[in-house]
Amino acid sequence: MASKANGLGRDGTANSVRYAVASATGLEGPDQILSSEVDTTWEPSGRTRIKVGVYEDDDYEPLSIPGFLARTASKYPNRPALVSRPGVDGQRTTITYKEYEAQVRTVAKAFLHLGLERHHSVCILGFNSPEWFISDLAAIYAGGFAAGIYTTNSPEACQYCAESSRANIIVVEDAKQLEKILEIRKNLPHLKAIVQYEGAPNRKDVLSWSQLMEIGHGQPDHQLQSVLKTIGANECCTLVYTSGTTGNPKAVMLSHDNLLSDARAILKAVGLVKEAQEIGVSFLPLSHVAAQILDIFVSISMASTVYMADKHALKGSLLETLVAARPTVFFAVPRVWEKIYEKMRAAARTHGPIKIWIATWAKTQGLQYHTNRMNGLDYKSWGYTLAKHLVFNKVKATLGLDRCKIFSTGAAPLSAEIKQYFISLDIMIIDTYGMSECAAAHSIATHDSFKLASVGRTLPGFGTHLDNMDSEGEGEICMSGRHVFMGYLNDPEKTKEAKDENHCLHSGDLGKMDADGFLYITGRIKELVITAGGENIPPVRIEQQLKKECHAISNAMLIGDRRKYLTMLVTLKTEVNVETGEPLETLTKESVDWAKSLGSQVKTIKEVVDNEDPIIHRGIQDAINRANTKAISNAQRVQKFKVLPHDFSLPTGELGPTLKLKRNVIVNKYADLIEDMYKE
């Protein structure tokens, strides 16, 4: 066992650092540690060392996900684990933890019989359901990788995920998702079986869920037991596909220990200690790491009950599930909180003057109470107590959140205005910060440790430092701990860019830390748009595609950070002042010829902008429509655009010395035009 004293506790004193000891026989799985001398890998069968004792609260023995679920099922066999969405009869089906683990084992046996190989994947393409959870865990039990695919992905994007992860089995929800896989099936040499978990497939070579279960029930246990003995907590079990700034998505390799370390840290930070009492609602895409860590792994940790929302949850039906479940913990991306905010504001406008007065008074009490708490004051008034009884409790009950103890958000920033609105209603929304490469969360605020503009403190057992910090205290946020990913599958170059020699993850985000240890996000090094729904979108690829579709476009800049949908700022090619480099109003010959081909006689950009030339606008819209057909998901489609009065240039400030877009400058310069595109 290697050890050295270079770890630091919270008080700055050295801890005793060691590597978790590899099992002697190599056949003691699944909770064993497999032999390794590296901290990073991109090989499918790779393993990494587990370093313990670097920070306080990380000195616990590793555990595998199969061992983890089996332990919870043994301890709470009759506790409801999963509650399905309503069936055609309106009834929900409940699966206990004993049944949950048994079904995972059954499906794992079926996967093995169908040909799932070690370190190959089971791709899952569908909306949240018990079958999604069971397929994910069964893939891990059987020694493969669980790999979620977004339901909005195009067939080509699905192919990339399945091909790069060497998928042996693909599990789809319904006929719509099945069609995507059938379209690309011939391009997937490793694929051996397709399973449809909702409805009866209309193809004989596609298995239904009941057929899959029948196969599993018919298999003896010995093959599964043999595979489980080879599994180690320090090898990859899950792939999360995440977009980079350019090129194809990267497959983030997460080990058993990565996922369970993050789940453990989240629970410790928020103070959830009583098992078999919590209730959650699963509605965010399970292909996203945040949904996986909360809905699957944190829930198993606490023996929580998880209700499934229906597939229209984000279109308005979520409230029905919340009222049915009455969750004790609720996590949502900013766009969901924004929708709730918009509906609550609209409903409030229909109230009479007396109700409006009472609500206004109550919100004043709530905001004052929580503001004092944030400032460290133990303040409670009769006004807050009365407001809680008259207003707050009723509002929460209407939302199905009357039992909720933790309200949380993440994946993108939530505006201070909306936070304050909910705080005034006694709903304290706490921030989380993290990324797929750190198994979801790295920092979190709590009800007892909260600052409005901060994403909280580093989770217990993990470390944060700012790299290349400037004189203002701003630097790149870097993360360390047992939750930091193994590497990007088959991509050594990108892995080395993300992780340094000290196994430290470079986030690409800029931030600051205050004297109390609170972390603040101040910007991004990476060119990445994160929508209000938490979708990570690389803008360069979309911008380049539009310019490819219309050669008269000189520059295109994607807008959508923290927004509901994507828009585009567009410039047309114009002549340039040779001496100063400034753009002129006269369109280039290429632009004029393009305009003529459409039937327009414009010759200057002023004519296009001042007259909002309908022919030119239609031509650009047609180009956007063509580019949208190549988007890998609905979230990456451009909805609106604006033509700018001049091209980007160095003299006018939109381009930097290397002619790269100065995105922040452009956003500030054209703020009014941008806001016009987001007016309802």
C-alpha positions as CSV (number, residue, x, y, z in Angstrom):
1,M,0.0,0.0,0.0
2,A,1.5,3.3,-1.1
3,S,1.0,6.3,1.2
4,K,2.3,9.8,1.7
5,A,1.3,12.8,3.7
6,N,0.4,15.4,1.1
7,G,-3.3,15.7,1.7
8,L,-4.8,18.7,3.5
9,G,-7.7,18.8,5.8
10,R,-10.1,21.7,6.2
11,D,-7.9,23.1,8.9
12,G,-4.8,23.0,6.6
13,T,-3.1,20.2,8.4
14,A,-1.7,17.2,6.5
15,N,-3.7,14.0,6.2
16,S,-2.4,10.6,5.6
17,V,-2.8,9.8,1.9
18,R,-3.0,6.3,0.6
19,Y,-4.2,4.3,-2.4
20,A,-7.0,1.8,-1.9
21,V,-5.4,-1.6,-1.9
22,A,-5.9,-3.8,-4.9
23,S,-7.6,-7.2,-4.2
24,A,-5.1,-10.1,-4.1
25,T,-7.1,-12.7,-6.2
26,G,-8.8,-10.5,-8.7
27,L,-11.9,-12.6,-8.3
28,E,-13.5,-11.1,-5.3
29,G,-15.8,-8.6,-7.1
30,P,-17.8,-6.6,-7.4
31,D,-16.5,-4.5,-4.5
32,Q,-12.8,-5.2,-5.1
33,I,-10.1,-2.8,-6.3
34,L,-8.4,-3.9,-9.5
35,S,-4.7,-3.4,-9.9
36,S,-3.6,-0.1,-11.5
37,E,-0.7,2.3,-11.4
38,V,-2.4,5.2,-13.2
39,D,-4.8,8.0,-12.3
40,T,-6.1,8.5,-15.8
41,T,-7.1,6.2,-18.7
42,W,-9.0,6.4,-22.0
43,E,-8.9,2.6,-22.6
44,P,-12.3,0.8,-22.4
45,S,-10.8,-1.8,-20.1
46,G,-8.7,0.7,-18.2
47,R,-8.6,1.1,-14.4
48,T,-7.5,3.9,-12.2
49,R,-6.1,4.1,-8.7
50,I,-8.3,5.4,-5.9
51,K,-6.5,7.8,-3.7
52,V,-8.0,8.3,-0.2
53,G,-7.2,10.6,2.6
54,V,-6.3,13.6,0.4
55,Y,-9.1,15.7,2.0
56,E,-11.2,15.3,5.1
57,D,-14.3,13.2,4.6
58,D,-12.9,11.1,1.7
59,D,-11.3,8.3,3.8
60,Y,-13.9,5.6,3.2
61,E,-13.6,2.3,1.5
62,P,-14.7,2.0,-2.2
63,L,-17.9,0.2,-3.1
64,S,-19.2,-1.0,-6.4
65,I,-22.6,-0.2,-7.8
66,P,-23.8,-3.8,-7.7
67,G,-22.7,-4.1,-4.1
68,F,-24.3,-0.8,-3.4
69,L,-27.8,-1.7,-4.8
70,A,-27.7,-5.2,-3.2
71,R,-26.9,-3.7,0.2
72,T,-29.9,-1.2,0.0
73,A,-32.2,-4.0,-1.3
74,S,-31.2,-6.2,1.6
75,K,-31.7,-3.5,4.2
76,Y,-35.0,-2.1,2.8
77,P,-36.5,-4.9,0.8
78,N,-40.1,-3.7,1.0
79,R,-39.4,0.1,0.6
80,P,-40.9,1.4,-2.7
81,A,-38.0,2.2,-5.0
82,L,-39.6,3.1,-8.4
83,V,-43.2,4.3,-9.1
84,S,-44.1,4.3,-12.8
85,R,-45.9,7.0,-14.7
86,P,-49.6,6.4,-15.0
87,G,-50.6,3.6,-17.4
88,V,-53.6,3.7,-19.8
89,D,-55.8,3.0,-16.8
90,G,-54.3,5.9,-14.9
91,Q,-52.7,3.7,-12.3
92,R,-49.0,3.7,-11.4
93,T,-47.0,0.5,-10.7
94,T,-44.7,0.4,-7.7
95,I,-41.4,-1.6,-7.6
96,T,-39.9,-2.3,-4.2
97,Y,-36.1,-2.4,-3.7
98,K,-36.1,-6.2,-3.5
99,E,-38.0,-6.3,-6.8
100,Y,-35.7,-3.6,-8.2
101,E,-32.5,-5.5,-7.6
102,A,-34.1,-8.8,-8.7
103,Q,-35.2,-7.2,-12.0
104,V,-31.8,-5.7,-12.6
105,R,-30.2,-9.1,-12.1
106,T,-32.8,-10.7,-14.5
107,V,-32.1,-8.1,-17.2
108,A,-28.3,-8.4,-16.7
109,K,-28.6,-12.2,-17.3
110,A,-30.6,-11.5,-20.5
111,F,-28.0,-8.9,-21.7
112,L,-25.3,-11.5,-21.2
113,H,-27.2,-14.2,-23.1
114,L,-27.8,-11.7,-25.9
115,G,-24.1,-11.2,-26.2
116,L,-23.1,-8.2,-24.1
117,E,-19.3,-8.3,-23.8
118,R,-17.1,-6.8,-21.0
119,H,-16.4,-3.1,-21.6
120,H,-19.0,-2.8,-24.4
121,S,-22.1,-0.7,-24.0
122,V,-25.8,-0.9,-23.6
123,C,-27.2,2.3,-25.1
124,I,-30.5,3.6,-23.8
125,L,-32.7,5.8,-25.9
126,G,-36.0,6.9,-24.3
127,F,-37.7,8.9,-21.6
128,N,-37.4,8.2,-17.9
129,S,-39.1,5.0,-16.8
130,P,-38.3,2.1,-14.5
131,E,-37.0,0.2,-17.6
132,W,-34.4,3.0,-18.1
133,F,-33.2,2.6,-14.5
134,I,-33.1,-1.2,-14.7
135,S,-31.4,-1.2,-18.1
136,D,-28.7,1.2,-16.8
137,L,-27.9,-0.8,-13.7
138,A,-28.2,-4.2,-15.5
139,A,-25.6,-3.1,-18.0
140,I,-23.2,-2.3,-15.1
141,Y,-24.0,-5.6,-13.3
142,A,-23.2,-7.5,-16.6
143,G,-19.8,-5.8,-16.8
144,G,-20.6,-3.4,-19.6
145,F,-21.1,0.3,-19.8
146,A,-24.4,2.1,-19.4
147,A,-24.7,4.9,-22.0
148,G,-27.7,7.2,-22.3
149,I,-28.6,8.9,-25.6
150,Y,-30.8,12.0,-25.7
151,T,-34.2,11.3,-27.2
152,T,-33.8,14.5,-29.3
153,N,-30.7,13.1,-31.1
154,S,-30.8,12.6,-34.8
155,P,-30.0,9.1,-36.2
156,E,-26.5,10.2,-37.1
157,A,-25.9,11.4,-33.5
158,C,-27.3,8.1,-32.1
159,Q,-24.9,6.3,-34.4
160,Y,-21.9,8.2,-33.1
161,C,-22.7,7.2,-29.5
162,A,-23.5,3.6,-30.3
163,E,-20.4,3.2,-32.6
164,S,-17.9,4.9,-30.3
165,S,-19.1,2.9,-27.2
166,R,-19.2,-0.4,-29.2
167,A,-22.8,-1.0,-28.3
168,N,-23.9,-4.6,-28.2
169,I,-27.4,-3.8,-27.2
170,I,-29.6,-0.8,-27.7
171,V,-32.7,-0.3,-25.5
172,V,-35.3,2.1,-27.0
173,E,-38.6,3.4,-25.7
174,D,-41.0,3.2,-28.6
175,A,-41.5,3.0,-32.3
176,K,-40.3,6.6,-32.9
177,Q,-36.9,6.0,-31.3
178,L,-36.7,2.5,-32.8
179,E,-36.9,4.0,-36.3
180,K,-33.7,6.0,-35.6
181,I,-31.8,2.8,-34.7
182,L,-33.2,0.8,-37.6
183,E,-32.0,3.5,-40.0
184,I,-28.4,3.2,-38.8
185,R,-28.3,-0.4,-37.8
186,K,-26.2,-1.5,-40.8
187,N,-23.5,0.9,-39.6
188,L,-23.2,-0.7,-36.1
189,P,-20.9,-3.8,-36.4
190,H,-21.0,-4.6,-32.7
191,L,-24.8,-4.4,-32.3
192,K,-26.4,-7.8,-31.4
193,A,-29.9,-6.9,-30.1
194,I,-32.5,-4.2,-29.9
195,V,-35.1,-4.0,-27.1
196,Q,-38.2,-1.8,-27.1
197,Y,-39.6,-1.2,-23.6
198,E,-42.9,0.5,-24.4
199,G,-45.5,-1.2,-26.5
200,A,-45.1,-4.2,-28.8
201,P,-42.4,-3.7,-31.5
202,N,-43.6,-4.1,-35.0
203,R,-40.4,-5.9,-36.0
204,K,-39.7,-9.6,-35.3
205,D,-36.0,-9.0,-34.8
206,V,-36.7,-6.5,-32.0
207,L,-37.4,-7.7,-28.5
208,S,-40.2,-6.4,-26.3
209,W,-39.5,-5.8,-22.6
210,S,-41.5,-8.8,-21.6
211,Q,-39.5,-11.0,-24.0
212,L,-36.3,-9.6,-22.5
213,M,-37.4,-10.5,-19.0
214,E,-38.4,-14.0,-20.2
215,I,-35.0,-14.5,-21.6
216,G,-33.4,-13.4,-18.3
217,H,-35.6,-15.6,-16.1
218,G,-34.6,-18.6,-18.3
219,Q,-30.9,-18.1,-17.6
220,P,-29.0,-19.6,-14.6
221,D,-27.1,-17.3,-12.2
222,H,-23.6,-18.7,-12.8
223,Q,-22.6,-16.6,-15.8
224,L,-23.7,-13.4,-14.1
225,Q,-21.9,-14.4,-10.9
226,S,-18.8,-15.1,-12.8
227,V,-18.9,-11.6,-14.4
228,L,-19.6,-9.9,-11.1
229,K,-16.5,-11.5,-9.6
230,T,-14.4,-9.7,-12.2
231,I,-15.8,-6.2,-11.7
232,G,-13.8,-3.6,-9.8
233,A,-14.9,-0.3,-8.2
234,N,-12.1,1.5,-10.0
235,E,-13.1,0.6,-13.6
236,C,-15.6,2.4,-15.9
237,C,-19.3,1.5,-15.6
238,T,-21.0,4.5,-17.2
239,L,-20.5,6.7,-20.2
240,V,-21.9,10.2,-20.3
241,Y,-21.8,11.9,-23.7
242,T,-21.1,15.6,-23.5
243,S,-20.5,18.2,-26.2
244,G,-17.2,19.9,-26.6
245,T,-16.7,23.2,-28.3
246,T,-15.8,21.6,-31.6
247,G,-16.1,18.2,-33.1
248,N,-18.1,15.2,-31.9
249,P,-19.4,14.6,-28.4
250,K,-16.9,13.1,-25.9
251,A,-17.6,10.0,-23.9
252,V,-16.9,10.7,-20.3
253,M,-15.8,7.6,-18.5
254,L,-17.1,7.4,-14.9
255,S,-16.2,4.6,-12.5
256,H,-18.2,3.1,-9.7
257,D,-16.2,5.0,-7.2
258,N,-16.6,8.3,-9.2
259,L,-20.4,8.1,-9.1
260,L,-20.7,6.8,-5.5
261,S,-18.2,9.4,-4.2
262,D,-20.3,12.2,-5.7
263,A,-23.5,10.8,-4.3
264,R,-22.0,10.4,-0.9
265,A,-20.6,14.0,-0.9
266,I,-24.0,15.5,-2.0
267,L,-25.8,13.7,0.8
268,K,-23.3,14.8,3.4
269,A,-23.4,18.4,2.3
270,V,-27.2,18.8,2.4
271,G,-27.5,16.9,5.6
272,L,-29.8,14.0,4.4
273,V,-29.1,11.3,7.0
274,K,-32.5,9.5,7.5
275,E,-32.8,6.6,5.1
276,A,-36.0,5.2,3.6
277,Q,-37.9,8.5,4.0
278,E,-37.1,10.7,0.9
279,I,-39.2,11.0,-2.2
280,G,-38.1,12.3,-5.6
281,V,-39.5,12.9,-9.1
282,S,-37.5,11.8,-12.2
283,F,-38.2,14.1,-15.2
284,L,-34.9,15.5,-16.4
285,P,-33.2,13.4,-19.2
286,L,-31.4,10.5,-17.7
287,S,-28.7,10.8,-20.3
288,H,-27.7,13.9,-18.4
289,V,-25.3,13.2,-15.5
290,A,-27.2,15.3,-13.0
291,A,-30.4,13.2,-13.5
292,Q,-28.3,10.0,-13.2
293,I,-26.5,11.0,-10.0
294,L,-29.7,12.2,-8.2
295,D,-32.4,9.9,-9.6
296,I,-30.4,6.7,-9.6
297,F,-27.4,6.8,-7.2
298,V,-28.4,9.3,-4.5
299,S,-31.8,7.7,-4.4
300,I,-30.3,4.2,-3.9
301,S,-28.0,5.7,-1.2
302,M,-31.1,6.9,0.8
303,A,-33.5,4.1,-0.2
304,S,-35.6,6.9,-1.7
305,T,-38.8,6.4,-3.6
306,V,-38.6,7.9,-7.2
307,Y,-41.8,8.8,-9.1
308,M,-41.6,8.9,-12.9
309,A,-43.0,11.9,-14.7
310,D,-44.6,11.4,-18.1
311,K,-42.8,12.4,-21.3
312,H,-44.7,15.7,-21.5
313,A,-43.3,16.9,-18.1
314,L,-41.4,19.8,-19.5
315,K,-44.4,20.8,-21.6
316,G,-46.7,21.3,-18.6
317,S,-47.6,18.0,-17.1
318,L,-44.9,18.0,-14.4
319,L,-47.2,19.6,-11.9
320,E,-49.5,16.5,-12.0
321,T,-46.6,14.3,-11.0
322,L,-45.4,16.7,-8.3
323,V,-48.9,16.8,-6.7
324,A,-49.1,12.9,-6.9
325,A,-45.6,12.4,-5.4
326,R,-45.2,15.3,-3.0
327,P,-41.4,15.0,-3.2
328,T,-39.2,15.9,-0.3
329,V,-36.3,16.9,-2.6
330,F,-36.7,18.7,-5.9
331,F,-34.0,19.5,-8.4
332,A,-34.7,21.3,-11.6
333,V,-32.7,23.2,-14.3
334,P,-33.3,26.9,-14.5
335,R,-35.8,26.7,-17.4
336,V,-38.1,24.6,-15.3
337,W,-38.0,27.1,-12.4
338,E,-38.6,29.8,-15.0
339,K,-41.7,28.1,-16.3
340,I,-43.1,27.7,-12.8
341,Y,-42.3,31.3,-12.1
342,E,-44.1,32.4,-15.3
343,K,-47.2,30.4,-14.5
344,M,-47.3,31.6,-10.9
345,R,-47.0,35.2,-12.0
346,A,-49.8,34.8,-14.6
347,A,-52.1,33.2,-11.9
348,A,-51.3,36.0,-9.5
349,R,-52.5,38.6,-12.0
350,T,-56.0,37.1,-11.9
351,H,-56.4,37.6,-8.1
352,G,-58.5,40.4,-6.6
353,P,-57.0,43.3,-4.7
354,I,-57.3,41.8,-1.3
355,K,-55.4,38.6,-2.3
356,I,-52.8,40.6,-4.1
357,W,-52.3,42.8,-1.0
358,I,-52.0,39.7,1.3
359,A,-49.5,38.0,-1.1
360,T,-47.4,41.2,-1.4
361,W,-47.3,41.5,2.3
362,A,-46.4,37.8,2.8
363,K,-43.6,38.0,0.2
364,T,-42.1,40.9,2.0
365,Q,-42.0,38.9,5.2
366,G,-40.5,35.9,3.4
367,L,-37.8,37.9,1.7
368,Q,-36.8,39.7,4.9
369,Y,-36.6,36.5,6.9
370,H,-34.4,34.7,4.4
371,T,-32.2,37.7,3.7
372,N,-31.5,38.0,7.4
373,R,-30.6,34.3,7.4
374,M,-28.2,34.8,4.5
375,N,-26.6,37.5,6.5
376,G,-26.1,35.3,9.4
377,L,-28.9,36.6,11.6
378,D,-31.2,34.3,13.5
379,Y,-34.3,36.3,12.6
380,K,-37.9,35.1,12.8
381,S,-41.0,37.3,13.2
382,W,-44.7,36.8,13.9
383,G,-45.2,38.2,10.4
384,Y,-43.1,35.4,8.8
385,T,-44.9,32.8,10.9
386,L,-48.3,34.2,9.9
387,A,-47.3,34.5,6.2
388,K,-46.2,30.9,6.3
389,H,-49.6,29.8,7.6
390,L,-51.7,32.0,5.3
391,V,-49.7,31.9,2.1
392,F,-46.5,29.9,1.8
393,N,-47.9,26.5,2.9
394,K,-50.8,26.9,0.4
395,V,-48.5,27.9,-2.5
396,K,-46.3,24.9,-1.8
397,A,-49.3,22.5,-1.6
398,T,-50.6,23.8,-4.9
399,L,-47.2,23.0,-6.5
400,G,-47.0,19.6,-4.8
401,L,-44.0,20.8,-2.8
402,D,-45.5,21.0,0.7
403,R,-43.2,18.3,2.0
404,C,-40.1,19.5,0.1
405,K,-37.1,20.2,2.2
406,I,-34.5,20.9,-0.5
407,F,-35.1,23.0,-3.6
408,S,-32.2,23.0,-6.0
409,T,-31.0,24.1,-9.4
410,G,-28.0,23.6,-11.6
411,A,-26.6,22.9,-15.1
412,A,-27.0,26.7,-15.9
413,P,-27.3,29.9,-14.0
414,L,-30.7,30.9,-12.6
415,S,-31.4,34.7,-12.6
416,A,-31.2,36.5,-9.2
417,E,-34.7,38.0,-9.9
418,I,-36.3,34.5,-10.1
419,K,-34.4,33.3,-7.1
420,Q,-35.6,36.3,-5.0
421,Y,-39.2,35.7,-6.1
422,F,-39.1,32.1,-4.8
423,I,-37.2,33.1,-1.7
424,S,-40.0,35.6,-1.0
425,L,-42.4,32.6,-1.1
426,D,-40.3,30.6,1.4
427,I,-38.8,28.5,-1.4
428,M,-35.0,28.7,-1.0
429,I,-33.5,27.5,-4.3
430,I,-29.9,26.4,-3.7
431,D,-27.3,26.3,-6.4
432,T,-25.1,23.4,-7.5
433,Y,-22.1,23.5,-9.8
434,G,-20.3,20.7,-11.6
435,M,-20.0,19.0,-14.9
436,S,-20.1,15.5,-16.4
437,E,-16.4,15.1,-15.9
438,C,-16.8,15.3,-12.1
439,A,-19.8,12.9,-12.0
440,A,-22.2,15.9,-11.7
441,A,-21.8,18.1,-8.6
442,H,-18.6,19.7,-7.2
443,S,-20.0,22.5,-5.1
444,I,-23.4,23.2,-3.5
445,A,-25.1,25.8,-1.4
446,T,-27.3,24.7,1.5
447,H,-30.1,26.3,3.4
448,D,-27.7,27.0,6.2
449,S,-24.8,28.1,4.0
450,F,-26.1,30.3,1.2
451,K,-25.1,33.4,-0.8
452,L,-27.4,34.6,-3.6
453,A,-24.8,35.0,-6.4
454,S,-22.7,31.9,-5.3
455,V,-22.8,28.3,-6.4
456,G,-21.9,27.3,-2.8
457,R,-19.0,25.7,-1.2
458,T,-16.9,22.7,-2.4
459,L,-18.5,19.4,-1.5
460,P,-16.9,17.5,1.5
461,G,-14.1,15.3,0.4
462,F,-13.2,17.3,-2.7
463,G,-10.8,20.2,-3.5
464,T,-11.0,23.4,-5.5
465,H,-8.3,25.7,-6.7
466,L,-8.1,28.6,-9.2
467,D,-5.5,28.2,-11.9
468,N,-3.6,31.1,-13.4
469,M,-5.3,33.5,-11.0
470,D,-5.1,37.2,-11.9
471,S,-4.7,40.2,-9.7
472,E,-8.5,40.3,-9.2
473,G,-8.6,36.8,-7.8
474,E,-10.1,35.3,-10.9
475,G,-8.8,32.1,-12.4
476,E,-9.8,28.8,-14.0
477,I,-11.8,26.6,-11.6
478,C,-10.0,23.3,-11.1
479,M,-11.4,20.3,-9.3
480,S,-9.9,17.4,-7.5
481,G,-11.3,14.4,-5.6
482,R,-12.5,10.9,-6.1
483,H,-15.4,12.1,-8.3
484,V,-13.0,13.3,-11.1
485,F,-13.6,11.2,-14.2
486,M,-11.2,8.5,-15.5
487,G,-10.8,10.0,-19.0
488,Y,-12.5,10.4,-22.4
489,L,-13.1,7.0,-24.1
490,N,-10.5,6.4,-26.8
491,D,-9.4,10.1,-26.7
492,P,-6.0,10.6,-25.1
493,E,-5.6,14.2,-26.5
494,K,-8.8,15.6,-25.1
495,T,-8.2,13.7,-21.8
496,K,-4.8,15.3,-21.4
497,E,-6.3,18.7,-22.0
498,A,-9.0,18.2,-19.3
499,K,-6.8,16.5,-16.6
500,D,-3.4,17.5,-15.6
501,E,-0.6,15.4,-14.2
502,N,-2.0,15.7,-10.7
503,H,-5.3,14.2,-11.7
504,C,-6.9,17.6,-11.4
505,L,-9.8,18.5,-13.7
506,H,-9.6,21.9,-15.5
507,S,-13.2,23.0,-15.9
508,G,-12.7,25.8,-18.5
509,D,-14.8,28.0,-16.3
510,L,-13.6,31.2,-14.7
511,G,-14.4,31.9,-11.1
512,K,-13.5,33.5,-7.8
513,M,-13.7,32.3,-4.2
514,D,-14.4,34.5,-1.2
515,A,-12.9,34.4,2.3
516,D,-15.7,32.1,3.4
517,G,-15.0,29.5,0.7
518,F,-18.0,30.4,-1.5
519,L,-17.4,29.8,-5.2
520,Y,-18.6,32.3,-7.9
521,I,-18.7,31.6,-11.6
522,T,-17.5,34.7,-13.5
523,G,-17.2,33.4,-17.1
524,R,-16.1,30.7,-19.4
525,I,-12.8,30.0,-21.1
526,K,-14.5,27.5,-23.4
527,E,-16.8,28.7,-26.2
528,L,-19.8,26.9,-25.0
529,V,-23.5,28.0,-24.8
530,I,-25.5,26.6,-21.9
531,T,-29.2,27.1,-22.4
532,A,-31.7,27.6,-19.7
533,G,-32.6,23.9,-20.0
534,G,-29.0,23.0,-19.2
535,E,-28.1,21.8,-22.7
536,N,-24.4,22.3,-23.5
537,I,-24.1,23.5,-27.1
538,P,-20.9,24.2,-29.0
539,P,-21.6,27.4,-31.0
540,V,-18.8,27.2,-33.5
541,R,-20.1,24.2,-35.3
542,I,-23.6,25.7,-35.8
543,E,-22.2,29.0,-36.9
544,Q,-20.0,27.4,-39.4
545,Q,-22.8,25.3,-40.8
546,L,-24.9,28.4,-41.4
547,K,-22.1,30.1,-43.2
548,K,-21.7,27.0,-45.3
549,E,-25.4,27.2,-46.3
550,C,-25.2,30.9,-47.3
551,H,-21.9,32.2,-48.7
552,A,-23.1,35.8,-48.5
553,I,-22.9,35.6,-44.7
554,S,-19.6,36.9,-43.3
555,N,-20.1,36.2,-39.6
556,A,-22.7,34.4,-37.5
557,M,-22.8,34.4,-33.7
558,L,-25.0,32.0,-31.8
559,I,-26.9,33.4,-28.8
560,G,-28.7,31.3,-26.2
561,D,-26.7,31.3,-23.0
562,R,-29.3,31.0,-20.1
563,R,-32.0,31.5,-22.8
564,K,-35.0,29.3,-23.7
565,Y,-33.9,28.8,-27.3
566,L,-31.1,29.7,-29.7
567,T,-31.0,32.8,-31.9
568,M,-28.3,34.1,-34.3
569,L,-26.7,37.5,-35.0
570,V,-25.8,37.6,-38.7
571,T,-23.6,39.9,-40.8
572,L,-23.4,40.0,-44.6
573,K,-20.2,40.4,-46.6
574,T,-19.4,44.0,-47.4
575,E,-16.5,45.9,-48.8
576,V,-13.7,47.0,-46.5
577,N,-11.8,50.2,-46.1
578,V,-8.4,49.1,-47.2
579,E,-6.5,51.6,-45.0
580,T,-8.5,51.3,-41.8
581,G,-10.0,47.8,-42.1
582,E,-13.4,49.2,-41.2
583,P,-16.4,47.6,-42.9
584,L,-18.2,49.7,-45.5
585,E,-21.9,49.7,-46.3
586,T,-21.5,48.4,-49.9
587,L,-22.2,44.7,-50.3
588,T,-19.5,42.6,-52.0
589,K,-20.2,41.2,-55.4
590,E,-20.8,37.8,-53.9
591,S,-23.5,39.3,-51.6
592,V,-25.1,41.3,-54.5
593,D,-25.1,38.2,-56.7
594,W,-26.7,36.1,-54.0
595,A,-29.3,38.8,-53.5
596,K,-30.1,39.0,-57.2
597,S,-30.5,35.2,-57.3
598,L,-33.2,35.6,-54.8
599,G,-34.9,38.4,-56.7
600,S,-33.6,41.4,-54.6
601,Q,-31.9,44.5,-56.0
602,V,-30.2,45.6,-52.7
603,K,-26.6,46.9,-52.9
604,T,-25.9,48.1,-49.4
605,I,-26.3,46.7,-45.9
606,K,-28.3,49.8,-45.0
607,E,-31.0,48.9,-47.5
608,V,-31.2,45.4,-46.0
609,V,-31.5,46.6,-42.3
610,D,-33.5,49.8,-42.7
611,N,-36.1,48.2,-45.0
612,E,-35.9,44.8,-43.4
613,D,-35.8,43.4,-47.0
614,P,-38.2,40.5,-46.9
615,I,-36.5,38.7,-49.8
616,I,-33.1,38.8,-48.0
617,H,-34.6,37.8,-44.7
618,R,-36.3,34.8,-46.4
619,G,-33.1,33.8,-48.0
620,I,-31.3,33.8,-44.6
621,Q,-34.2,32.0,-43.0
622,D,-34.0,29.3,-45.7
623,A,-30.3,28.9,-44.9
624,I,-31.0,28.6,-41.2
625,N,-33.7,26.0,-42.0
626,R,-31.2,23.9,-44.0
627,A,-28.6,24.2,-41.2
628,N,-31.2,23.1,-38.6
629,T,-31.8,19.9,-40.5
630,K,-28.2,19.0,-39.6
631,A,-28.6,19.8,-35.9
632,I,-28.0,16.8,-33.6
633,S,-30.9,17.7,-31.4
634,N,-34.0,20.0,-31.2
635,A,-32.2,22.1,-28.6
636,Q,-29.5,22.9,-31.2
637,R,-31.9,24.4,-33.8
638,V,-31.8,28.2,-34.3
639,Q,-35.2,29.8,-33.9
640,K,-34.7,33.5,-34.8
641,F,-32.0,35.8,-36.3
642,K,-31.1,39.5,-36.7
643,V,-29.0,41.1,-39.5
644,L,-26.5,43.5,-38.1
645,P,-25.8,47.0,-39.6
646,H,-22.2,46.2,-40.3
647,D,-19.8,43.3,-40.4
648,F,-17.5,42.4,-37.5
649,S,-14.0,43.8,-37.6
650,L,-11.0,44.8,-35.5
651,P,-11.6,48.6,-35.7
652,T,-15.3,48.2,-34.6
653,G,-14.3,45.9,-31.7
654,E,-16.0,42.6,-32.4
655,L,-12.9,40.7,-33.4
656,G,-9.7,40.1,-31.4
657,P,-6.2,40.2,-32.7
658,T,-6.4,36.7,-34.1
659,L,-9.8,37.5,-35.6
660,K,-11.7,35.4,-33.2
661,L,-15.1,36.7,-32.1
662,K,-15.1,38.7,-28.9
663,R,-18.4,37.2,-27.8
664,N,-19.0,39.2,-24.6
665,V,-18.3,42.5,-26.5
666,I,-20.8,41.5,-29.2
667,V,-23.5,40.5,-26.7
668,N,-23.1,43.9,-24.9
669,K,-23.0,45.9,-28.1
670,Y,-26.2,44.4,-29.5
671,A,-28.1,43.8,-26.3
672,D,-31.2,45.5,-27.5
673,L,-31.4,43.5,-30.7
674,I,-30.9,40.3,-28.7
675,E,-33.6,41.1,-26.3
676,D,-36.0,41.8,-29.2
677,M,-35.5,38.2,-30.3
678,Y,-36.6,36.9,-26.9
679,K,-39.7,39.0,-26.5
680,E,-42.8,36.8,-26.2
